[in-house]
């Protein structure tokens, strides 16, 4: 995922639980780009109630940010 033209998010070497979020054409979450203390950040936010044990998904859309 591109955060901006010269910054790519890649959890190959290190990352958090968000690296297990998969693609879906009917996702239950979405990504939002925020600026926090001058730094660009990507957040995952639910689009609806997500049941315990339900897989979290979002639409990759291959968008470039920045």
N, C-alpha and C positions, 0 to 999 in steps of 0.2 A: 504494500500500500504506500503510495506517495503522500508524504505530509506536505512537501513543497518540492520544487524542481530539483533541488540538490539534497533532499533528505528522504530516505526510504525507510519505512518501518519493516523490519525483517526479524522474526523471532527464531531464526535458525540456531543462533548461538545462545541467546538468552532472551527471556521474555516472561510474561506472567500468564495467568489462566486465560486471558483473552486469545492466546494463540490456538486454543481449542475450539473457538467459535467458528462454525462452518457456514457456507453459503446456502441460501434458500431463495426460491422465487416468491415464497410467502413467509418472509422473516418475522420473527417476534421481537427483533431489536434493530436499531439503526445506529449509524456512526454520526457524530457531530464534531466539527472542527472548532476548537476554542483557543483563544489566546489567554494564557495564564502567566501573569508577571512578565509579559513580553515574549514568552515562549509559546510556539504552536503546540497544541495537544489534540489528540483524538480520543473521544470518549464513546463508550457504548451505552445506549439507553434503551430501555424496553419500550416497545410500542403498545404493549398490552400486558395483562397479568401473565406471568410465567409460572407454571406449576413446578413444585419440587420434583427434581429428577428429569424435567423436560430439557431437551437440548436447546441451547441458545444459538440462534442463527441470524445472519444479516445478508443483505443483497450486496455482493462485492462491487458490482457496477463498474469496476476498474476506473474510478474517477481519479483525476489528478487534483491535488489540493495545492493552493498557493497562489 
